[in-house]
Amino acid sequence: MKKILLLISSLFVSWSTYAQDSTSTTPGKFTFSGYMDTYYFGNFNNPKSQSNLGLNGTNAGNARAFDQKAGQFGIGLVQAKATYTADKVDAVIDLAFGPFADLGNYGNNVGLLGTPGSTALAIKQAYIVFKASSKLSFTAGQFGTHIGYEVIDAPVNYNYSLSNLFNNGPFYHIGLKGQYTFSDRAYLMLGVVNNVDNLFDNNKKKGLIGQFFFSPVVGWNVYLNAITSNEASQNTDAVNADNASYSLFDLTTTYQVTPKFYLGLNAATGSQKGDYQGVGGPATSKSWGGVAVYSNYSFTDKFGLGVRYETFDNKNGARALTDAAGNGASVNSITLTGNINAADGHILFKPELRIDAYNADKFEKNDGSLTKSQTTLGMAAIFKF
């Protein structure tokens, strides 16, 4: 705790040291943006439950982050985002609604006067950026995680369905972070957050986050990311809550090989000991990890094709990815996604084929029998402005 308090104090001392006259010479500017998406995915297993999630021992699977319905049309997420930008301050109010918003912002469901549901569930991001100088800035509020290659926003990702690395990593944090930009080729971010994916802290511990970005050459970006935290709730398992731990280290790198050819890689390794926000956890430290490789090619300015290959290992059972019996599992996945631009870039069509192969039975068929693999084929339509 002393180290965390020292870090917070250092951030505020730096804030005061670098703060300049707050009078802006340029009027602030509001911008508004958003998107909505809808999809249909057929499942070649024709699962009885009409679900792409598979089973995990409690009839509630976890094989997909968002596009969970099989053989039926679905609505994903509706976003409304307002951004204010000025010389000394930025502010972002990013609201999201719909099934994917509920899944992505699940930790904000705090209830209203004792009843289910909460207006806070619609808050995807809400933060303020104070620009203390041209090189130093501070961000406070709720913001998307710095960890990983993919994000919640469907128009930003090349693939529509999200990776297992995304599904088993953080979605967002609430706290304070500072960023110092050394040059247009390097910056360092450090911060203090409540926890992972939760509006309120479930204990008195704070998490530490960090990111170091550098660009060795033009077109090649490298991000080294980390979080370490104690996510244990009190009196939840045999491991003393004070000795519990959660950590994740992540490498994300992208390279624009040619104007048409793009490569990306995401590799992560994590560990957990003790409880994780009241759902339990291992008595001794258990690890998980994975690697995903991305390749995109733009044939024209209106059509491109992308391939993602991913392997994810959770055989130790530290994260939610399990087989049908509820045991920790590993999976290899390949996803082929087309990107078709229409309506002057306001509509994205994403036809997608995805194959997931687990090391043990995971997915159900129409007759209720189980199999190790699942293949889905479908289309997503995304409107953005």
DOFIMI-221975 format. One record per atom (N, C-alpha, C): residue in one letter; z, x, y. Coordinates in steps of 0.1 Angstrom, whole numbers, plus 2048, in hexadecimal, padded with zeros to 3 digits. Layout:
N
aZXY
...
This chain:
385
m8008087F4
m800800800
m80080980D
k80781480C
k80881D818
k7FA82281B
k7F2825811
k7E482A813
k7DC820819
i7DD813815
i7D580881A
i7D9806829
l7E680682C
l7EA80483A
l7E580F843
l7E581C83D
l7E0827845
l7D1826848
l7CA82083E
l7BC81E840
l7B981484A
i7C180984A
i7BF7FE854
i7C2804862
s7CD80B863
s7D1811870
s7C681A875
s7C082286C
s7B682C870
s7AA824875
l7A681986F
l79B811873
l79D80C881
f7A9807884
f7AC801891
f7AD80C89B
v7B2817898
v7B38228A1
v7A48278A5
s79C82789B
s78E82B89D
s7878208A6
w78A8148A3
w7858098AB
w78880B8BA
s79580E8BC
s79A80F8CA
s79381B8D1
t7928268C9
t78D8338CE
t77E8318D2
y77782A8CA
y7688298CC
y76481D8D4
a76D8148D6
a76A8088DE
a76680C8EC
q75B8058F1
q7568088FE
q7567FB906
d7517FB912
d7517EF91B
d7497E4913
s7507D8912
s74A7CD90A
s7407C5911
t73D7C991E
t7337C2926
t7257C5920
s71E7BB91C
s7117BD916
s7067BD921
t6FD7C6921
t6F27C692A
t6E67BE926
t6E67BA91A
t6DC7B1914
t6E27A490F
p6DC799913
p6E178C90F
p6E178B8FF
g6EB7858FA
g6EB7838EB
g6E07798E7
k6DD77A8DA
k6D27728D4
k6D676B8C8
f6D375E8C6
f6D67578BA
f6C97568B2
t6CA7588A5
t6BF75589C
t6C474C891
f6BB74488C
f6BF73B881
f6B573C876
s6BA73C86A
s6B273E85E
s6B8737852
g6B1736847
g6B672F83C
g6AC72E831
y6B0728826
y6A672581B
y6AC71B812
m6A4715809
m6A870D7FE
m69F7107F2
d6A470E7E6
d69C7117DA
d69E7067D0
t6947047C8
t6946FB7BD
t68D7017B1
y6906FD7A5
y68B705799
y68A6FC78D
y682700784
y6816FA776
y67F70676C
f688706762
f687710758
f68870A74A
g67D70C742
g67D707734
g68471272C
n68A70E721
n691717718
n68B71670A
f685721705
f67E7216F8
f68871D6EC
n69571F6EE
n69F71B6E4
n6A170C6E4
n69D7056EF
n69F6F76F0
n6AE6F46ED
p6B76FA6F5
p6C56F86F1
p6CA6EA6F3
k6D26E66EA
k6D86D86E9
k6DF6D56F6
s6E66DE6FC
s6EE6DC708
s6E56DC715
q6D86DF714
q6CF6E0720
q6D56EB72A
s6DA6F6724
s6E070072C
s6DA70E729
n6D8716733
n6D4724731
n6E072E72F
l6EC72872F
l6F8731730
l6FC737722
g6F8731717
g6FD73570A
g70B731708
l7117366FD
l71F7326FA
l72873F6FB
n73573D6FD
n73E7486FE
n74B7456F7
g74B73B6EE
g7587386E6
g75F72C6EC
t75C7286F8
t76271C6FE
t758712702
n74B7146FD
n74070B701
n73C70C70F
a741716716
a73C719724
a737727724
g72A729726
g725737725
g72473D732
n71E749732
n71D75173E
n71175A73F
a706756738
a6FA75F737
a6F275E744
r6F475574C
r6EC754759
r6F6752764
a6F3758770
a6FC75677C
a6F9748782
f6EC745784
f6EA73978C
f6E172F785
d6D5733781
d6CB72977B
d6CF72576D
q6D971C76D
q6E0719760
q6DA70E758
k6D270575E
k6CD6F9757
k6C06FC750
a6BE6F7744
a6B26F973C
a6AB6EC73B
g69D6ED73C
g6956E173A
g6976D6744
q69B6D9750
q69D6CF75A
q69B6D5768
f6976CD772
f6966D277F
f6A46D3786
g6A56DE78E
g6B26E0795
g6B06E47A3
i6BB6E27AB
i6BC6E77B8
i6C56F37B8
g6C16FE7BF
g6C970A7C0
g6D370A7CB
l6CE7107D6
l6D77127E2
l6D070E7EF
v6D77087F8
v6D2705805
v6DA70D80F
q6D3716817
q6DA71F820
q6D771B82E
a6E171C837
a6DF71B845
a6E772684C
k6E072F852
k6E673C857
k6E373D866
a6EE73F86E
a6ED74287C
a6F275087F
t6EA758887
t6EE76588A
t6EE767899
y6F876D89F
y6F97708AD
y6F97808AE
t6F07858B6
t6EF7938B8
t6EF7978C7
a6F87A18CA
a6F97A68D8
a6FB7B58D7
d6FC7BB8E2
d6FE7CA8E3
d70B7CE8DB
k7167C68DD
k7237CB8D8
k7287C28CC
v7217B78C9
v7277AF8BF
v71C7A88B7
d71D7A68AA
d71579D8A2
d71F79389C
a71A788899
a72277E891
a718776888
v71D77387C
v71576C872
v71D76186C
i71775586C
i71C749866
i71174585B
d71474784F
d70B745844
d71173B83A
l70B72F83B
l710724833
l707721828
a70C71D81D
a70471A811
a70970D80A
f700705805
f7036F97FE
f6FB6F87F1
g7006F07E8
g6F96ED7DC
g6FF6F47D0
p6FA6F27C4
p7006F77B7
p7027067B7
f6F870E7BC
f6F971D7BC
f7037217C6
a70571A7D1
a70F71D7DB
a71D71B7D5
d71F7107CE
d72C70E7C7
d72F7197BD
l72571E7B6
l7277297AD
l7297367B4
g7227397BE
g7237467C5
g7307477CD
n73473C7D3
n74073C7DC
n74C7357D5
y74D7367C8
y75772F7C0
y7657327C5
g76873E7C9
g7757427CD
g77A73C7DA
n7717357E1
n77472E7EE
n7797207EC
n77971B7DF
n77D70E7DC
n78C70D7DC
v79170B7E8
v7A070B7EA
v7A66FE7EA
g79E6F37EA
g7A36E57EA
g7A76E17F8
l7A66D47FA
l7A96CE807
l7B56C4805
l7C06C880B
l7CC6C080A
l7CF6BB7FC
g7CE6C57F3
g7D16C27E5
g7C66BC7DD
t7BB6B97E3
t7B06B27DB
t7A56BD7D8
p79E6BA7CE
p7936C47CA
p7896C67D5
g7836D27D6
g7796D47DF
g77E6DA7EC
s7756E07F4
s7796E6801
s76D6E8809
t76E6E6816
t7636EA81F
t7616F981F
a76B70181B
a76970F81B
a75F714810
l75D70B806
l75370E7FC
l745710801
a74270B80D
a73570C813
a73371A81A
i73E72181C
i73E72E823
i73973981A
k72D73D81C
k727748815
k72B75681B
q729756829
q72D761831
q73275C83E
a73C762844
a74075F852
a74776C857
y74077485F
y746780863
y742784872
i74A78D877
i747792885
i7457A1884
v73B7A788B
v7397B588B
v73B7BA899
f7457C389B
f7487C98A8
f7417D68A8
k7387D98B2
k7317E68B3
k7397EF8BD
a7427F78B7
a74A7FF8C0
a74280A8C7
s73880E8C1
s72F8188C7
s7218178C0
s71881F8C3
s70B81F8BD
s70B8238AF
k7168298AB
k71782E89D
k722827895
l72C82289B
l73881C895
l73980D897
s73A80688C
s73C7F788C
s7477F3883
f74C7E7885
f7577E187D
f7537D387A
t7557CF86D
t7517C1869
t75E7BB863
a7617AE868
a76C7A7863
a76879985F
g76D794854
g76B78784F
g767786841
q75F77C83D
q75A77B82F
q74B78082F
f74878A826
f73B78F826
f737792817
g72A792815
g725794808
g7287A2803
t7297A47F6
t72D7B17F1
t7237BC7F4
h7277C87F5
h71E7D37F7
h7197D97E9
i71F7D37DF
i71C7D97D1
i7107D27CB
g7077DA7C5
g6FC7D47BD
g6EF7D47C4
y6E47D27BC
y6D77D27C1
y6D37C47C6
e6D77B97BF
e6D37AC7C2
e6DE7A57CB
v6D979A7D1
v6E27927D9
v6E17837D5
i6E977A7DB
i6E876C7D8
i6DC7667DD
d6D676A7E8
d6CB7647EF
d6BE7657E7
a6B975A7E2
a6AD75A7DA
a6A07607E1
p69E75F7EE
p6927657F4
p6937747F4
v69E77A7F4
v6A07887F5
v69D78F7E8
n6A27897DD
n6A078F7D0
n69178D7CB
y68C7977C4
y67E7967BF
y67F78C7B3
n68878F7AA
n68A78679E
n6927797A3
y68F76E79C
y6977627A0
y6A4762798
s6A476378B
s6B1763784
s6B8770786
l6C5770787
l6CD77B78B
l6D178477F
s6D3790781
s6D779A776
s6E5798771
n6E879E766
n6F679E761
n6FE7A7769
l6F97B176F
l7007BA778
l7057B2784
f6FC7A9789
f7007A1794
f70B797790
n709790784
n712786780
n72078B77C
n721797779
n72E79D775
n7347A677F
g72E7A678B
g7347AE796
g7397A57A1
p73D7AA7AC
p7427A27B8
p73779B7BE
f73A78F7C4
f7317887CD
f73478A7DB
y7417897DF
y74478B7ED
y75378F7EF
h7567937FB
h7637987FE
h76879280C
i77579280E
i77A78F81B
i78379A820
g7807A082C
g7887AB831
g7827B183D
l7857BE83E
l7807C684A
l77A7D3845
k76E7D684A
k7687E3847
k7627E9853
g7627F6852
g75C7FE85D
g750806858
q746808861
q73A81085D
q73781A867
y735826863
y73183186C
y723836868
t719835871
t70C83986F
t70A848874
f70785186A
f70585F86E
f6F7861874
s6ED85986E
s6DF85A873
s6D884E86D
d6CB84D86F
d6C4842869
d6C184485A
r6C784F855
r6C5853847
r6D385383F
a6DE850846
a6EB85083F
a6F5849847
y6FE84183F
y70A83B845
y71583A83B
l72183883F
l72D837837
l73482A83B
m737822831
m73F816833
m74C81682A
l757813831
l76481282A
l76B80582F
g7727FF825
g7797F2829
g7857EE821
v78C7E4826
v7977DF81F
v7957D081D
v7967CB811
v7937BD80E
v79F7B6806
n79F7A9806
n7AA7A27FF
n7A87A57F0
n79C7A27EB
n7997A37DD
n78B7A17DA
v78779B7CF
v7797987CB
v7777897CA
d76D7847D1
d7687767CF
d77376C7D1
n77C76D7DB
n7867647DC
n78A7637EB
l78C7567F0
l78F7547FE
l79D75A801
f7A77577F8
f7B575B7FA
f7B87667F0
d7C176F7F4
d7C677A7EC
d7D07747E2
n7CE7777D5
n7D77727CB
n7E377C7C8
n7E47877D0
n7EF7907CF
n7F17977DC
k7FA7A07DD
k7FC7A77EA
k7F57B47EB
k7ED7B77E1
k7E57C37E0
k7D87C17E8
k7D27CC7ED
k7C67CC7F4
k7BC7D57ED
g7AF7D17EE
g7A57D97E7
g79E7E27F1
l7997ED7ED
l7927F77F5
l7837F77F1
i77A7F67FB
i76C7F77F8
i7658027FF
g75A8077FA
g753812801
g7448127FD
q73C817806
q72E818804
q72982580C
f72182D805
f71B83880C
f70C83780A
f705836815
f6F6834814
f6EF841819
f6E5845812
f6DD850818
f6CE84E813
s6C585481B
s6B7853818
s6B1861817
p6AF86680B
p6AB87480A
p69D876810
v69486C80E
v68786D814
v68385F819
v67985E821
v674851826
v67084881A
g67683C819
g67283380E
g67C833803
w68583D802
w68F83E7F7
w69D83C7FD
n6A38317F8
n6B182E7FD
n6BA82F7F1
v6C68347F4
v6D18367E9
v6DE8307EF
y6E48287E7
y6F18227EB
y6FB8257E0
l70682B7E3
l71182E7DA
l71D8247DE
n72081B7D5
n72A8117D8
n7368117CF
a74180C7D5
a74D80C7CD
a7578017D2
i75F7FC7C9
i76B7F47CC
i7767F77C2
t7827F87C7
t78E7F97BE
t7987F07C4
s79F7E87BA
s7A87DE7BE
s7B17DB7B3
n7BC7D37B6
n7C57CD7AC
n7C37BE7AD
e7BD7B87A3
e7BA7AA7A4
e7C37A179C
a7CF7A7798
a7D87A0790
a7E0796797
s7E278A791
s7EC780796
s7F978378F
q80477F796
q811782790
q81477A784
n81B78077A
n82077976E
n815773766
t80A77A765
t7FF77375D
t7FC77A750
d80078674D
d7FE78C740
d80979773E
a80779E733
a8117A872F
a8117B4737
v8067B773E
v8047C3746
v80B7C0754
n8147C9758
n81A7C7765
n8107C6770
a8117BC778
a8077BA782
a8057C578C
d80F7CD78E
d80E7D9797
d8067E4791
n8047E4784
n7FD7EE77D
n7EF7EA779
a7EB7DE77D
a7DD7D977A
a7D37E0783
s7C77E077F
s7BD7E7787
s7AF7E1784
y7A67E278E
y7987DE78D
y7907E7795
s7867ED790
s77D7F6798
s76F7F5793
l7667F779C
l7577F779A
l7508017A2
f74880979B
f7408137A2
f7318107A0
d7298117AA
d71C80B7A9
d7128147B1
l7068177AB
l6FB81E7B1
l6EF8147B2
t6EA8137BE
t6DE80B7C1
t6D48147C8
t6C88157C3
t6BE81D7CA
t6B18167C9
t6A98187D4
t69B8127D4
t69281C7DA
y68581B7D5
y67B8257DA
y66E81D7DB
q66881E7E7
q65B8187EA
q6518237E6
v64C8237DA
v64382D7D5
v63682D7DD
t6308227DE
t6248207E6
t6258137EE
p61D8107F7
p61E8037FE
p61E7F77F5
k6197F87E9
k6187ED7E0
k6237EE7D4
f6277FA7D1
f6307FC7C5
f63E8007C9
y6487F97C4
y6567FA7C7
y65E7FB7BB
l6688057BB
l6718077B0
l67F8057B5
g6888007AC
g6967FF7AF
g69E8027A2
l6AB8067A4
l6B4808799
l6C280479D
n6C97FE795
n6D77FB797
n6DF7FF78A
a6E980778C
a6F280B781
a700809785
a70980477D
a717801780
a720804774
t72C808777
t73680976D
t743804773
g74B7FD76B
g7577F7770
g7627F8766
s76E7F676A
s77A7F5761
s7847EB766
q78C7E675C
q7967DD760
q7A27DF756
k7AE7DD75C
k7BA7DD755
k7C37D275A
g7C87CA751
g7D17BF755
g7CA7B375A
d7D17AA760
d7CC79D764
d7C179E76F
y7B779476F
y7AD793779
y7AE78577F
q7B578378A
q7B7777791
q7BB76B788
g7C476E77F
g7CA763777
g7C375F76B
v7B8766767
v7B176275B
v7B476C750
g7BE776752
g7C177F748
g7B978C748
g7BC79573F
g7B57A273F
g7BB7AB734
p7B47B6732
p7B87BF727
p7C57C772B
a7CD7C9721
a7DA7D1723
a7D77DF726
t7CC7E5721
t7C87F2724
t7BB7F272B
s7B87FC732
s7AB7FD73A
s79F7FB732
k7967F2735
k78A7EF72E
k77E7F0738
s7737F6733
s7687F873C
s75C7F0738
w7537EF742
w7467E873F
w73B7EF748
g72F7ED746
g7257F374E
g7177EF74B
g70D7F2753
g6FF7EE751
g6F67F675A
v6E97F4756
v6DE7FA75E
v6D37F075F
a6CD7EF76B
a6C17E676D
a6B67EE774
v6AA7ED76F
v69F7F4776
v6957E977B
y6907EB787
y6877E178D
y67A7E8791
s66F7E078F
s6627E5793
s65A7DA798
n6557DB7A4
n64D7D07AB
n6407D67B0
y6367CE7AE
y6287D27B3
y6227C77BA
s61D7C97C6
s6167BF7CE
s6077C17CD
f6017B77C6
f5F37B87C4
f5EB7B47D1
t5F07AA7D8
t5EB7A67E5
t5F77A37EE
d5F479F7FA
d60079B803
d60578D7FF
k5FF7877F5
k60377A7F1
k6087797E3
f6067847DB
f60A7837CD
f60F7917C8
g61B7907C2
g62079C7BC
g6277997AF
l62A7A47A7
l6307A279A
l63B7AC799
g6477A8793
g6527B0792
g6587B0784
v65D7BB77F
v6637BC772
v6717C2773
r67B7BB76D
r6897C176D
r68D7C375E
y6927CF75B
y6987D174E
y6A67D4750
e6AF7CE748
e6BD7D074A
e6C47D173D
t6CE7DB73C
t6D77DB731
t6E57DB736
f6EE7D2730
f6FC7D0735
f7057D1729
d7107D9729
d7197DB71E
d7277D6722
n72B7CB71C
n7397C671E
n7407C4710
k73D7CD707
k7437CC6F9
k7527CD6FA
n7587D4704
n7667D4705
n76C7C770A
g7647BE70E
g7697B1712
g7707B071F
a76E7B9728
a7757B9735
a7707AF73E
r7637AC73D
r75C7A2746
r75979573F
a75278C746
a75077F740
a74577E736
l73C788735
l73178872C
l73578971E
t73477F716
t73877F708
t72E7796FF
d73077A6F2
d7287736E8
d72D7656E6
a72775E6DC
a72B7506DA
a73974F6D4
a73E7596CE
a74C7596C9
a75675D6D3
g7527606DF
g75B7646EA
g75E7736EA
n75877B6E2
n75A7896E2
n7517906EC
g75679C6F1
g74E7A36FA
g7407A76F4
a7367A76FD
a7287A86F7
a7207B2700
s7147B56FB
s70B7BD702
s6FD7B5702
v6F57B870C
v6E87B070D
v6DE7B9713
n6D17B870E
n6C67BD714
n6BD7B2719
s6B87B3726
s6B07A972C
s6A47AE733
i6997A7732
i68D7AA739
i68879E740
t68479F74D
t680794755
t67379875C
l66A78F75B
l65D791762
l65B78576C
t659789779
t65977F783
t64D78178C
g64677678F
g63B777799
g6407727A6
n63A7777B1
n63E7737BF
n63176E7C5
i6307627C9
i62475C7CF
i6287577DD
n62275C7E7
n6257587F5
n61B74D7F9
a6217427FF
a618737803
a61E731810
a616729817
a61A722823
a61F72D82E
d616737830
d61974183A
d626748837
g62A74A82B
g636751827
g642749827
h64173C82A
h64D73382A
h65172F81C
i64872F812
i64B72B805
i6487367FB
l6527397F2
l6507437E8
l65073B7DA
f64673D7D2
f6467387C4
f6497447BB
k6527427B2
k65674D7A9
k65674879A
p64A74A794
p64A747786
p65175377E
e65974F774
e66175A76E
e66375875F
l662763758
l665763749
l67076D747
r67B768740
r68677173E
r68A77072F
i68D77C729
i69277D71C
i69F78471B
d6A977E715
d6B6784713
d6B9786705
a6BD792701
a6C17956F3
a6CF79A6F2
y6D87936EC
y6E67976EA
y6E879E6DD
n6F37A56DB
n6F67AC6CF
n6FC7A36C4
a6FF7976C8
a70578D6BF
a70077F6C3
d7037756BA
d6FF7686BD
d7047636CB
k6FC75D6D3
k7007596E0
k6FA74B6E4
f6EE7486E0
f6E773D6E5
f6E57326DB
e6E57266DF
e6E371B6D6
e6D57166D6
k6D17106CA
k6C47096C9
k6C66FA6C9
n6BC6F26C8
n6BD6E46C9
n6C56DE6BE
d6C56E56B2
d6CC6E06A6
d6DB6E56A6
g6DF6EC6B0
g6EC6F16B1
g6EF6FF6AB
s6E57046A4
s6E671169E
s6E571C6A9
l6EA7286A6
l6EB7326B0
l6E173E6AE
t6DD7456B8
t6D47506B8
t6D875A6C2
k6D37676C0
k6D77716C9
k6CF7726D6
s6C376C6D6
s6BB76D6E2
s6B77606E8
q6B27616F5
q6AE7556FC
q6A2759705
t698751705
t68C75370E
t68A746717
t68A749724
t68773E72D
t67B740735
l674736739
l668737741
l66872B74B
g66572E757
g666724761
g66072976F
m664721779
m65F723786
m66971F791
a66B72779B
a6737247A6
a66B7237B3
a66E71A7BB
a6677187C8
a67271A7D3
i66F7237DD
i6797267E7
i6727247F5
f67971B7FD
f67571A80B
f67E721814
k67872981D
k681731826
k67B730834
f68573283E
f68173284C
f68973C854
